[in-house]
Amino acid sequence: MALVTYFWAVTAGVKAHRAGLPGPDPVLDGSAAPAPEPEREPVHA
């Protein structure tokens, strides 16, 4: 099953590349805005 998934992913990636991706992945190049931190409940001492 892992080999099938691997080859499917490679094929999908090649097709996407040939179709023309809009640009580099913003997650990999670090230009994406950081995700907001979740709100925390106040700690009672």
Full PDB file with SEQRES, HELIX, SHEET, SSBOND, CRYST1, ORIGX, SCALE, CONECT and MASTER records, all heavy atoms in Angstrom:
SEQRES   1 A   45  MET ALA LEU VAL THR TYR PHE TRP ALA VAL THR ALA GLY          
SEQRES   2 A   45  VAL LYS ALA HIS ARG ALA GLY LEU PRO GLY PRO ASP PRO          
SEQRES   3 A   45  VAL LEU ASP GLY SER ALA ALA PRO ALA PRO GLU PRO GLU          
SEQRES   4 A   45  ARG GLU PRO VAL HIS ALA                                      
HELIX    1 AA1 ALA A    2  ALA A   19  1                                  18    
HELIX    2 AA2 PRO A   26  ASP A   29  1                                   4    
CRYST1    1.000    1.000    1.000  90.00  90.00  90.00 P 1           1          
ORIGX1      1.000000  0.000000  0.000000        0.00000                         
ORIGX2      0.000000  1.000000  0.000000        0.00000                         
ORIGX3      0.000000  0.000000  1.000000        0.00000                         
SCALE1      1.000000  0.000000  0.000000        0.00000                         
SCALE2      0.000000  1.000000  0.000000        0.00000                         
SCALE3      0.000000  0.000000  1.000000        0.00000                         
ATOM      1  N   MET A   1       0.829  -1.195   0.000  1.00  0.00           N  
ATOM      2  CA  MET A   1       0.000   0.000   0.000  1.00  0.00           C  
ATOM      3  C   MET A   1       0.872   1.256   0.000  1.00  0.00           C  
ATOM      4  O   MET A   1       0.539   2.253  -0.635  1.00  0.00           O  
ATOM      5  CB  MET A   1      -0.918  -0.039   1.229  1.00  0.00           C  
ATOM      6  CG  MET A   1      -1.940   1.039   1.236  1.00  0.00           C  
ATOM      7  SD  MET A   1      -3.051   0.810  -0.156  1.00  0.00           S  
ATOM      8  CE  MET A   1      -3.946   2.292  -0.095  1.00  0.00           C  
ATOM      9  N   ALA A   2       1.991   1.198   0.719  1.00  0.00           N  
ATOM     10  CA  ALA A   2       2.883   2.362   0.769  1.00  0.00           C  
ATOM     11  C   ALA A   2       3.452   2.677  -0.610  1.00  0.00           C  
ATOM     12  O   ALA A   2       3.567   3.854  -0.986  1.00  0.00           O  
ATOM     13  CB  ALA A   2       4.003   2.119   1.769  1.00  0.00           C  
ATOM     14  N   LEU A   3       3.808   1.658  -1.369  1.00  0.00           N  
ATOM     15  CA  LEU A   3       4.347   1.897  -2.708  1.00  0.00           C  
ATOM     16  C   LEU A   3       3.303   2.502  -3.632  1.00  0.00           C  
ATOM     17  O   LEU A   3       3.612   3.393  -4.428  1.00  0.00           O  
ATOM     18  CB  LEU A   3       4.878   0.593  -3.308  1.00  0.00           C  
ATOM     19  CG  LEU A   3       6.206   0.103  -2.736  1.00  0.00           C  
ATOM     20  CD1 LEU A   3       6.554  -1.261  -3.320  1.00  0.00           C  
ATOM     21  CD2 LEU A   3       7.301   1.102  -3.011  1.00  0.00           C  
ATOM     22  N   VAL A   4       2.081   2.050  -3.530  1.00  0.00           N  
ATOM     23  CA  VAL A   4       1.003   2.618  -4.344  1.00  0.00           C  
ATOM     24  C   VAL A   4       0.817   4.086  -4.006  1.00  0.00           C  
ATOM     25  O   VAL A   4       0.721   4.942  -4.891  1.00  0.00           O  
ATOM     26  CB  VAL A   4      -0.310   1.834  -4.133  1.00  0.00           C  
ATOM     27  CG1 VAL A   4      -1.482   2.537  -4.797  1.00  0.00           C  
ATOM     28  CG2 VAL A   4      -0.169   0.411  -4.651  1.00  0.00           C  
ATOM     29  N   THR A   5       0.794   4.404  -2.725  1.00  0.00           N  
ATOM     30  CA  THR A   5       0.638   5.792  -2.291  1.00  0.00           C  
ATOM     31  C   THR A   5       1.806   6.648  -2.754  1.00  0.00           C  
ATOM     32  O   THR A   5       1.625   7.776  -3.216  1.00  0.00           O  
ATOM     33  CB  THR A   5       0.508   5.859  -0.759  1.00  0.00           C  
ATOM     34  OG1 THR A   5      -0.571   5.030  -0.357  1.00  0.00           O  
ATOM     35  CG2 THR A   5       0.283   7.280  -0.281  1.00  0.00           C  
ATOM     36  N   TYR A   6       3.018   6.119  -2.664  1.00  0.00           N  
ATOM     37  CA  TYR A   6       4.204   6.855  -3.092  1.00  0.00           C  
ATOM     38  C   TYR A   6       4.124   7.187  -4.585  1.00  0.00           C  
ATOM     39  O   TYR A   6       4.322   8.334  -4.982  1.00  0.00           O  
ATOM     40  CB  TYR A   6       5.465   6.027  -2.799  1.00  0.00           C  
ATOM     41  CG  TYR A   6       6.705   6.627  -3.390  1.00  0.00           C  
ATOM     42  CD1 TYR A   6       7.338   7.702  -2.779  1.00  0.00           C  
ATOM     43  CD2 TYR A   6       7.229   6.136  -4.579  1.00  0.00           C  
ATOM     44  CE1 TYR A   6       8.471   8.271  -3.326  1.00  0.00           C  
ATOM     45  CE2 TYR A   6       8.367   6.693  -5.136  1.00  0.00           C  
ATOM     46  CZ  TYR A   6       8.982   7.756  -4.510  1.00  0.00           C  
ATOM     47  OH  TYR A   6      10.096   8.315  -5.062  1.00  0.00           O  
ATOM     48  N   PHE A   7       3.847   6.182  -5.406  1.00  0.00           N  
ATOM     49  CA  PHE A   7       3.797   6.425  -6.843  1.00  0.00           C  
ATOM     50  C   PHE A   7       2.639   7.332  -7.235  1.00  0.00           C  
ATOM     51  O   PHE A   7       2.754   8.135  -8.153  1.00  0.00           O  
ATOM     52  CB  PHE A   7       3.761   5.095  -7.607  1.00  0.00           C  
ATOM     53  CG  PHE A   7       5.105   4.417  -7.623  1.00  0.00           C  
ATOM     54  CD1 PHE A   7       5.309   3.261  -6.902  1.00  0.00           C  
ATOM     55  CD2 PHE A   7       6.162   4.957  -8.334  1.00  0.00           C  
ATOM     56  CE1 PHE A   7       6.548   2.641  -6.904  1.00  0.00           C  
ATOM     57  CE2 PHE A   7       7.406   4.352  -8.343  1.00  0.00           C  
ATOM     58  CZ  PHE A   7       7.596   3.189  -7.618  1.00  0.00           C  
ATOM     59  N   TRP A   8       1.517   7.238  -6.534  1.00  0.00           N  
ATOM     60  CA  TRP A   8       0.399   8.147  -6.794  1.00  0.00           C  
ATOM     61  C   TRP A   8       0.817   9.585  -6.482  1.00  0.00           C  
ATOM     62  O   TRP A   8       0.536  10.506  -7.248  1.00  0.00           O  
ATOM     63  CB  TRP A   8      -0.810   7.758  -5.944  1.00  0.00           C  
ATOM     64  CG  TRP A   8      -1.879   8.800  -5.984  1.00  0.00           C  
ATOM     65  CD1 TRP A   8      -2.800   8.991  -6.965  1.00  0.00           C  
ATOM     66  CD2 TRP A   8      -2.102   9.828  -5.022  1.00  0.00           C  
ATOM     67  NE1 TRP A   8      -3.590  10.073  -6.657  1.00  0.00           N  
ATOM     68  CE2 TRP A   8      -3.179  10.611  -5.467  1.00  0.00           C  
ATOM     69  CE3 TRP A   8      -1.494  10.160  -3.816  1.00  0.00           C  
ATOM     70  CZ2 TRP A   8      -3.657  11.688  -4.751  1.00  0.00           C  
ATOM     71  CZ3 TRP A   8      -1.963  11.246  -3.108  1.00  0.00           C  
ATOM     72  CH2 TRP A   8      -3.033  11.987  -3.576  1.00  0.00           C  
ATOM     73  N   ALA A   9       1.508   9.785  -5.352  1.00  0.00           N  
ATOM     74  CA  ALA A   9       1.924  11.131  -4.955  1.00  0.00           C  
ATOM     75  C   ALA A   9       2.938  11.708  -5.944  1.00  0.00           C  
ATOM     76  O   ALA A   9       2.872  12.885  -6.300  1.00  0.00           O  
ATOM     77  CB  ALA A   9       2.507  11.106  -3.548  1.00  0.00           C  
ATOM     78  N   VAL A  10       3.874  10.886  -6.391  1.00  0.00           N  
ATOM     79  CA  VAL A  10       4.860  11.357  -7.367  1.00  0.00           C  
ATOM     80  C   VAL A  10       4.172  11.737  -8.670  1.00  0.00           C  
ATOM     81  O   VAL A  10       4.442  12.793  -9.245  1.00  0.00           O  
ATOM     82  CB  VAL A  10       5.943  10.282  -7.604  1.00  0.00           C  
ATOM     83  CG1 VAL A  10       6.814  10.634  -8.792  1.00  0.00           C  
ATOM     84  CG2 VAL A  10       6.797  10.118  -6.357  1.00  0.00           C  
ATOM     85  N   THR A  11       3.264  10.895  -9.136  1.00  0.00           N  
ATOM     86  CA  THR A  11       2.541  11.183 -10.375  1.00  0.00           C  
ATOM     87  C   THR A  11       1.721  12.464 -10.249  1.00  0.00           C  
ATOM     88  O   THR A  11       1.731  13.304 -11.151  1.00  0.00           O  
ATOM     89  CB  THR A  11       1.610  10.005 -10.735  1.00  0.00           C  
ATOM     90  OG1 THR A  11       2.406   8.822 -10.840  1.00  0.00           O  
ATOM     91  CG2 THR A  11       0.901  10.250 -12.044  1.00  0.00           C  
ATOM     92  N   ALA A  12       1.044  12.630  -9.123  1.00  0.00           N  
ATOM     93  CA  ALA A  12       0.255  13.846  -8.913  1.00  0.00           C  
ATOM     94  C   ALA A  12       1.150  15.075  -8.858  1.00  0.00           C  
ATOM     95  O   ALA A  12       0.805  16.132  -9.399  1.00  0.00           O  
ATOM     96  CB  ALA A  12      -0.555  13.725  -7.628  1.00  0.00           C  
ATOM     97  N   GLY A  13       2.292  14.957  -8.232  1.00  0.00           N  
ATOM     98  CA  GLY A  13       3.220  16.082  -8.149  1.00  0.00           C  
ATOM     99  C   GLY A  13       3.766  16.476  -9.508  1.00  0.00           C  
ATOM    100  O   GLY A  13       3.884  17.658  -9.823  1.00  0.00           O  
ATOM    101  N   VAL A  14       4.106  15.489 -10.324  1.00  0.00           N  
ATOM    102  CA  VAL A  14       4.618  15.774 -11.667  1.00  0.00           C  
ATOM    103  C   VAL A  14       3.537  16.439 -12.512  1.00  0.00           C  
ATOM    104  O   VAL A  14       3.798  17.414 -13.222  1.00  0.00           O  
ATOM    105  CB  VAL A  14       5.135  14.477 -12.333  1.00  0.00           C  
ATOM    106  CG1 VAL A  14       5.426  14.697 -13.807  1.00  0.00           C  
ATOM    107  CG2 VAL A  14       6.381  13.978 -11.616  1.00  0.00           C  
ATOM    108  N   LYS A  15       2.314  15.934 -12.431  1.00  0.00           N  
ATOM    109  CA  LYS A  15       1.214  16.537 -13.195  1.00  0.00           C  
ATOM    110  C   LYS A  15       0.975  17.975 -12.750  1.00  0.00           C  
ATOM    111  O   LYS A  15       0.750  18.861 -13.577  1.00  0.00           O  
ATOM    112  CB  LYS A  15      -0.061  15.717 -13.031  1.00  0.00           C  
ATOM    113  CG  LYS A  15      -0.034  14.405 -13.780  1.00  0.00           C  
ATOM    114  CD  LYS A  15      -1.336  13.658 -13.593  1.00  0.00           C  
ATOM    115  CE  LYS A  15      -1.325  12.325 -14.296  1.00  0.00           C  
ATOM    116  NZ  LYS A  15      -2.573  11.586 -14.084  1.00  0.00           N  
ATOM    117  N   ALA A  16       1.033  18.228 -11.452  1.00  0.00           N  
ATOM    118  CA  ALA A  16       0.831  19.589 -10.947  1.00  0.00           C  
ATOM    119  C   ALA A  16       1.957  20.503 -11.417  1.00  0.00           C  
ATOM    120  O   ALA A  16       1.722  21.654 -11.788  1.00  0.00           O  
ATOM    121  CB  ALA A  16       0.756  19.580  -9.422  1.00  0.00           C  
ATOM    122  N   HIS A  17       3.175  19.997 -11.423  1.00  0.00           N  
ATOM    123  CA  HIS A  17       4.308  20.809 -11.868  1.00  0.00           C  
ATOM    124  C   HIS A  17       4.186  21.157 -13.351  1.00  0.00           C  
ATOM    125  O   HIS A  17       4.423  22.300 -13.744  1.00  0.00           O  
ATOM    126  CB  HIS A  17       5.611  20.058 -11.607  1.00  0.00           C  
ATOM    127  CG  HIS A  17       6.825  20.820 -12.017  1.00  0.00           C  
ATOM    128  ND1 HIS A  17       7.281  21.895 -11.289  1.00  0.00           N  
ATOM    129  CD2 HIS A  17       7.661  20.670 -13.069  1.00  0.00           C  
ATOM    130  CE1 HIS A  17       8.359  22.382 -11.892  1.00  0.00           C  
ATOM    131  NE2 HIS A  17       8.608  21.655 -12.966  1.00  0.00           N  
ATOM    132  N   ARG A  18       3.790  20.183 -14.135  1.00  0.00           N  
ATOM    133  CA  ARG A  18       3.626  20.436 -15.576  1.00  0.00           C  
ATOM    134  C   ARG A  18       2.470  21.379 -15.857  1.00  0.00           C  
ATOM    135  O   ARG A  18       2.496  22.133 -16.830  1.00  0.00           O  
ATOM    136  CB  ARG A  18       3.415  19.121 -16.313  1.00  0.00           C  
ATOM    137  CG  ARG A  18       4.670  18.293 -16.396  1.00  0.00           C  
ATOM    138  CD  ARG A  18       4.461  17.044 -17.191  1.00  0.00           C  
ATOM    139  NE  ARG A  18       5.685  16.261 -17.237  1.00  0.00           N  
ATOM    140  CZ  ARG A  18       5.741  14.984 -17.527  1.00  0.00           C  
ATOM    141  NH1 ARG A  18       4.620  14.325 -17.799  1.00  0.00           N  
ATOM    142  NH2 ARG A  18       6.887  14.353 -17.548  1.00  0.00           N  
ATOM    143  N   ALA A  19       1.443  21.359 -15.009  1.00  0.00           N  
ATOM    144  CA  ALA A  19       0.292  22.240 -15.196  1.00  0.00           C  
ATOM    145  C   ALA A  19       0.647  23.678 -14.852  1.00  0.00           C  
ATOM    146  O   ALA A  19      -0.048  24.596 -15.248  1.00  0.00           O  
ATOM    147  CB  ALA A  19      -0.881  21.766 -14.343  1.00  0.00           C  
ATOM    148  N   GLY A  20       1.701  23.874 -14.098  1.00  0.00           N  
ATOM    149  CA  GLY A  20       2.147  25.218 -13.757  1.00  0.00           C  
ATOM    150  C   GLY A  20       1.697  25.628 -12.377  1.00  0.00           C  
ATOM    151  O   GLY A  20       0.571  26.095 -12.207  1.00  0.00           O  
ATOM    152  N   LEU A  21       2.542  25.428 -11.415  1.00  0.00           N  
ATOM    153  CA  LEU A  21       2.233  25.844 -10.060  1.00  0.00           C  
ATOM    154  C   LEU A  21       2.352  27.359  -9.959  1.00  0.00           C  
ATOM    155  O   LEU A  21       3.144  27.974 -10.672  1.00  0.00           O  
ATOM    156  CB  LEU A  21       3.191  25.159  -9.079  1.00  0.00           C  
ATOM    157  CG  LEU A  21       3.126  23.638  -9.062  1.00  0.00           C  
ATOM    158  CD1 LEU A  21       4.215  23.078  -8.162  1.00  0.00           C  
ATOM    159  CD2 LEU A  21       1.774  23.173  -8.580  1.00  0.00           C  
ATOM    160  N   PRO A  22       1.589  28.006  -9.082  1.00  0.00           N  
ATOM    161  CA  PRO A  22       1.623  29.462  -8.980  1.00  0.00           C  
ATOM    162  C   PRO A  22       2.937  30.008  -8.441  1.00  0.00           C  
ATOM    163  O   PRO A  22       3.250  31.150  -8.642  1.00  0.00           O  
ATOM    164  CB  PRO A  22       0.473  29.791  -8.030  1.00  0.00           C  
ATOM    165  CG  PRO A  22       0.271  28.557  -7.243  1.00  0.00           C  
ATOM    166  CD  PRO A  22       0.632  27.419  -8.154  1.00  0.00           C  
ATOM    167  N   GLY A  23       3.699  29.234  -7.739  1.00  0.00           N  
ATOM    168  CA  GLY A  23       4.963  29.702  -7.189  1.00  0.00           C  
ATOM    169  C   GLY A  23       5.458  28.737  -6.135  1.00  0.00           C  
ATOM    170  O   GLY A  23       4.913  27.647  -5.969  1.00  0.00           O  
ATOM    171  N   PRO A  24       6.509  29.118  -5.423  1.00  0.00           N  
ATOM    172  CA  PRO A  24       7.036  28.233  -4.389  1.00  0.00           C  
ATOM    173  C   PRO A  24       6.051  28.057  -3.238  1.00  0.00           C  
ATOM    174  O   PRO A  24       5.183  28.897  -3.015  1.00  0.00           O  
ATOM    175  CB  PRO A  24       8.309  28.925  -3.930  1.00  0.00           C  
ATOM    176  CG  PRO A  24       8.127  30.335  -4.301  1.00  0.00           C  
ATOM    177  CD  PRO A  24       7.246  30.349  -5.528  1.00  0.00           C  
ATOM    178  N   ASP A  25       6.211  26.989  -2.524  1.00  0.00           N  
ATOM    179  CA  ASP A  25       5.353  26.702  -1.377  1.00  0.00           C  
ATOM    180  C   ASP A  25       5.651  27.716  -0.276  1.00  0.00           C  
ATOM    181  O   ASP A  25       6.788  27.804   0.185  1.00  0.00           O  
ATOM    182  CB  ASP A  25       5.617  25.285  -0.877  1.00  0.00           C  
ATOM    183  CG  ASP A  25       4.634  24.829   0.170  1.00  0.00           C  
ATOM    184  OD1 ASP A  25       3.907  25.680   0.721  1.00  0.00           O  
ATOM    185  OD2 ASP A  25       4.583  23.625   0.450  1.00  0.00           O  
ATOM    186  N   PRO A  26       4.668  28.519   0.147  1.00  0.00           N  
ATOM    187  CA  PRO A  26       4.935  29.544   1.164  1.00  0.00           C  
ATOM    188  C   PRO A  26       5.329  28.945   2.513  1.00  0.00           C  
ATOM    189  O   PRO A  26       5.994  29.595   3.303  1.00  0.00           O  
ATOM    190  CB  PRO A  26       3.625  30.319   1.262  1.00  0.00           C  
ATOM    191  CG  PRO A  26       2.599  29.393   0.730  1.00  0.00           C  
ATOM    192  CD  PRO A  26       3.292  28.522  -0.277  1.00  0.00           C  
ATOM    193  N   VAL A  27       4.940  27.716   2.775  1.00  0.00           N  
ATOM    194  CA  VAL A  27       5.317  27.089   4.046  1.00  0.00           C  
ATOM    195  C   VAL A  27       6.795  26.748   4.043  1.00  0.00           C  
ATOM    196  O   VAL A  27       7.493  26.953   5.031  1.00  0.00           O  
ATOM    197  CB  VAL A  27       4.464  25.823   4.295  1.00  0.00           C  
ATOM    198  CG1 VAL A  27       4.943  25.072   5.518  1.00  0.00           C  
ATOM    199  CG2 VAL A  27       3.004  26.196   4.430  1.00  0.00           C  
ATOM    200  N   LEU A  28       7.304  26.277   2.905  1.00  0.00           N  
ATOM    201  CA  LEU A  28       8.696  25.859   2.835  1.00  0.00           C  
ATOM    202  C   LEU A  28       9.661  27.030   2.752  1.00  0.00           C  
ATOM    203  O   LEU A  28      10.770  26.953   3.251  1.00  0.00           O  
ATOM    204  CB  LEU A  28       8.901  24.926   1.638  1.00  0.00           C  
ATOM    205  CG  LEU A  28       8.142  23.601   1.701  1.00  0.00           C  
ATOM    206  CD1 LEU A  28       8.393  22.791   0.442  1.00  0.00           C  
ATOM    207  CD2 LEU A  28       8.524  22.808   2.932  1.00  0.00           C  
ATOM    208  N   ASP A  29       9.257  28.126   2.117  1.00  0.00           N  
ATOM    209  CA  ASP A  29      10.186  29.249   1.996  1.00  0.00           C  
ATOM    210  C   ASP A  29      10.070  30.253   3.142  1.00  0.00           C  
ATOM    211  O   ASP A  29      10.804  31.224   3.198  1.00  0.00           O  
ATOM    212  CB  ASP A  29      10.044  29.946   0.639  1.00  0.00           C  
ATOM    213  CG  ASP A  29       8.768  30.744   0.491  1.00  0.00           C  
ATOM    214  OD1 ASP A  29       7.984  30.831   1.452  1.00  0.00           O  
ATOM    215  OD2 ASP A  29       8.550  31.300  -0.597  1.00  0.00           O  
ATOM    216  N   GLY A  30       9.144  30.051   4.063  1.00  0.00           N  
ATOM    217  CA  GLY A  30       9.056  30.873   5.269  1.00  0.00           C  
ATOM    218  C   GLY A  30       8.349  32.199   5.093  1.00  0.00           C  
ATOM    219  O   GLY A  30       8.373  33.028   5.995  1.00  0.00           O  
ATOM    220  N   SER A  31       7.707  32.441   3.950  1.00  0.00           N  
ATOM    221  CA  SER A  31       7.063  33.741   3.749  1.00  0.00           C  
ATOM    222  C   SER A  31       5.618  33.766   4.240  1.00  0.00           C  
ATOM    223  O   SER A  31       4.977  34.801   4.195  1.00  0.00           O  
ATOM    224  CB  SER A  31       7.105  34.125   2.268  1.00  0.00           C  
ATOM    225  OG  SER A  31       6.331  33.218   1.515  1.00  0.00           O  
ATOM    226  N   ALA A  32       5.120  32.650   4.696  1.00  0.00           N  
ATOM    227  CA  ALA A  32       3.741  32.603   5.186  1.00  0.00           C  
ATOM    228  C   ALA A  32       3.651  33.281   6.549  1.00  0.00           C  
ATOM    229  O   ALA A  32       4.582  33.254   7.341  1.00  0.00           O  
ATOM    230  CB  ALA A  32       3.265  31.155   5.289  1.00  0.00           C  
ATOM    231  N   ALA A  33       2.518  33.891   6.806  1.00  0.00           N  
ATOM    232  CA  ALA A  33       2.305  34.528   8.104  1.00  0.00           C  
ATOM    233  C   ALA A  33       2.166  33.447   9.173  1.00  0.00           C  
ATOM    234  O   ALA A  33       1.568  32.405   8.933  1.00  0.00           O  
ATOM    235  CB  ALA A  33       1.051  35.380   8.066  1.00  0.00           C  
ATOM    236  N   PRO A  34       2.725  33.682  10.350  1.00  0.00           N  
ATOM    237  CA  PRO A  34       2.610  32.663  11.399  1.00  0.00           C  
ATOM    238  C   PRO A  34       1.164  32.500  11.854  1.00  0.00           C  
ATOM    239  O   PRO A  34       0.380  33.443  11.834  1.00  0.00           O  
ATOM    240  CB  PRO A  34       3.481  33.210  12.528  1.00  0.00           C  
ATOM    241  CG  PRO A  34       3.611  34.662  12.262  1.00  0.00           C  
ATOM    242  CD  PRO A  34       3.466  34.848  10.774  1.00  0.00           C  
ATOM    243  N   ALA A  35       0.835  31.304  12.245  1.00  0.00           N  
ATOM    244  CA  ALA A  35      -0.521  31.013  12.715  1.00  0.00           C  
ATOM    245  C   ALA A  35      -0.744  31.709  14.056  1.00  0.00           C  
ATOM    246  O   ALA A  35       0.163  31.789  14.890  1.00  0.00           O  
ATOM    247  CB  ALA A  35      -0.708  29.512  12.869  1.00  0.00           C  
ATOM    248  N   PRO A  36      -1.942  32.244  14.275  1.00  0.00           N  
ATOM    249  CA  PRO A  36      -2.201  32.902  15.561  1.00  0.00           C  
ATOM    250  C   PRO A  36      -2.192  31.878  16.692  1.00  0.00           C  
ATOM    251  O   PRO A  36      -2.591  30.732  16.517  1.00  0.00           O  
ATOM    252  CB  PRO A  36      -3.593  33.513  15.385  1.00  0.00           C  
ATOM    253  CG  PRO A  36      -4.223  32.715  14.288  1.00  0.00           C  
ATOM    254  CD  PRO A  36      -3.098  32.262  13.404  1.00  0.00           C  
ATOM    255  N   GLU A  37      -1.718  32.333  17.839  1.00  0.00           N  
ATOM    256  CA  GLU A  37      -1.677  31.434  18.988  1.00  0.00           C  
ATOM    257  C   GLU A  37      -3.073  31.282  19.560  1.00  0.00           C  
ATOM    258  O   GLU A  37      -3.835  32.245  19.623  1.00  0.00           O  
ATOM    259  CB  GLU A  37      -0.751  31.993  20.072  1.00  0.00           C  
ATOM    260  CG  GLU A  37       0.703  31.970  19.658  1.00  0.00           C  
ATOM    261  CD  GLU A  37       1.619  32.338  20.821  1.00  0.00           C  
ATOM    262  OE1 GLU A  37       1.214  32.106  21.987  1.00  0.00           O  
ATOM    263  OE2 GLU A  37       2.689  32.843  20.557  1.00  0.00           O  
ATOM    264  N   PRO A  38      -3.428  30.082  19.999  1.00  0.00           N  
ATOM    265  CA  PRO A  38      -4.755  29.895  20.589  1.00  0.00           C  
ATOM    266  C   PRO A  38      -4.866  30.631  21.927  1.00  0.00           C  
ATOM    267  O   PRO A  38      -3.872  30.819  22.628  1.00  0.00           O  
ATOM    268  CB  PRO A  38      -4.854  28.379  20.807  1.00  0.00           C  
ATOM    269  CG  PRO A  38      -3.435  27.909  20.825  1.00  0.00           C  
ATOM    270  CD  PRO A  38      -2.659  28.865  19.978  1.00  0.00           C  
ATOM    271  N   GLU A  39      -6.076  31.077  22.221  1.00  0.00           N  
ATOM    272  CA  GLU A  39      -6.279  31.776  23.473  1.00  0.00           C  
ATOM    273  C   GLU A  39      -6.163  30.788  24.634  1.00  0.00           C  
ATOM    274  O   GLU A  39      -6.624  29.657  24.547  1.00  0.00           O  
ATOM    275  CB  GLU A  39      -7.662  32.435  23.495  1.00  0.00           C  
ATOM    276  CG  GLU A  39      -7.806  33.550  22.484  1.00  0.00           C  
ATOM    277  CD  GLU A  39      -9.142  34.212  22.583  1.00  0.00           C  
ATOM    278  OE1 GLU A  39      -9.785  34.144  23.650  1.00  0.00           O  
ATOM    279  OE2 GLU A  39      -9.567  34.819  21.594  1.00  0.00           O  
ATOM    280  N   ARG A  40      -5.527  31.249  25.695  1.00  0.00           N  
ATOM    281  CA  ARG A  40      -5.362  30.385  26.861  1.00  0.00           C  
ATOM    282  C   ARG A  40      -6.280  30.838  27.974  1.00  0.00           C  
ATOM    283  O   ARG A  40      -6.587  32.013  28.115  1.00  0.00           O  
ATOM    284  CB  ARG A  40      -3.918  30.461  27.359  1.00  0.00           C  
ATOM    285  CG  ARG A  40      -2.914  29.984  26.341  1.00  0.00           C  
ATOM    286  CD  ARG A  40      -1.558  30.005  26.943  1.00  0.00           C  
ATOM    287  NE  ARG A  40      -0.571  30.270  25.889  1.00  0.00           N  
ATOM    288  CZ  ARG A  40       0.687  30.518  26.120  1.00  0.00           C  
ATOM    289  NH1 ARG A  40       1.131  30.558  27.355  1.00  0.00           N  
ATOM    290  NH2 ARG A  40       1.509  30.731  25.132  1.00  0.00           N  
ATOM    291  N   GLU A  41      -6.675  29.864  28.772  1.00  0.00           N  
ATOM    292  CA  GLU A  41      -7.486  30.211  29.937  1.00  0.00           C  
ATOM    293  C   GLU A  41      -6.583  30.794  31.008  1.00  0.00           C  
ATOM    294  O   GLU A  41      -5.428  30.389  31.145  1.00  0.00           O  
ATOM    295  CB  GLU A  41      -8.179  28.946  30.465  1.00  0.00           C  
ATOM    296  CG  GLU A  41      -9.205  28.399  29.505  1.00  0.00           C  
ATOM    297  CD  GLU A  41      -9.931  27.211  30.096  1.00  0.00           C  
ATOM    298  OE1 GLU A  41      -9.957  27.062  31.340  1.00  0.00           O  
ATOM    299  OE2 GLU A  41     -10.468  26.423  29.304  1.00  0.00           O  
ATOM    300  N   PRO A  42      -7.075  31.753  31.776  1.00  0.00           N  
ATOM    301  CA  PRO A  42      -6.230  32.338  32.831  1.00  0.00           C  
ATOM    302  C   PRO A  42      -5.870  31.286  33.878  1.00  0.00           C  
ATOM    303  O   PRO A  42      -6.661  30.413  34.218  1.00  0.00           O  
ATOM    304  CB  PRO A  42      -7.089  33.444  33.431  1.00  0.00           C  
ATOM    305  CG  PRO A  42      -8.450  33.257  32.882  1.00  0.00           C  
ATOM    306  CD  PRO A  42      -8.377  32.341  31.711  1.00  0.00           C  
ATOM    307  N   VAL A  43      -4.644  31.390  34.363  1.00  0.00           N  
ATOM    308  CA  VAL A  43      -4.168  30.465  35.383  1.00  0.00           C  
ATOM    309  C   VAL A  43      -4.401  31.109  36.736  1.00  0.00           C  
ATOM    310  O   VAL A  43      -3.985  32.237  36.993  1.00  0.00           O  
ATOM    311  CB  VAL A  43      -2.676  30.167  35.179  1.00  0.00           C  
ATOM    312  CG1 VAL A  43      -2.167  29.250  36.281  1.00  0.00           C  
ATOM    313  CG2 VAL A  43      -2.442  29.568  33.811  1.00  0.00           C  
ATOM    314  N   HIS A  44      -5.080  30.403  37.616  1.00  0.00           N  
ATOM    315  CA  HIS A  44      -5.338  30.900  38.966  1.00  0.00           C  
ATOM    316  C   HIS A  44      -4.300  30.345  39.913  1.00  0.00           C  
ATOM    317  O   HIS A  44      -4.122  29.133  40.008  1.00  0.00           O  
ATOM    318  CB  HIS A  44      -6.749  30.500  39.442  1.00  0.00           C  
ATOM    319  CG  HIS A  44      -7.829  31.046  38.568  1.00  0.00           C  
ATOM    320  ND1 HIS A  44      -8.202  32.366  38.605  1.00  0.00           N  
ATOM    321  CD2 HIS A  44      -8.597  30.483  37.601  1.00  0.00           C  
ATOM    322  CE1 HIS A  44      -9.163  32.581  37.719  1.00  0.00           C  
ATOM    323  NE2 HIS A  44      -9.415  31.444  37.094  1.00  0.00           N  
ATOM    324  N   ALA A  45      -3.622  31.226  40.601  1.00  0.00           N  
ATOM    325  CA  ALA A  45      -2.555  30.792  41.512  1.00  0.00           C  
ATOM    326  C   ALA A  45      -3.073  30.509  42.894  1.00  0.00           C  
ATOM    327  O   ALA A  45      -4.026  30.945  43.381  1.00  0.00           O  
ATOM    328  CB  ALA A  45      -1.471  31.850  41.595  1.00  0.00           C  
TER     329      ALA A  45                                                      
MASTER        0    0    0    2    0    0    0    6  328    1    0    4          
END                                                                             
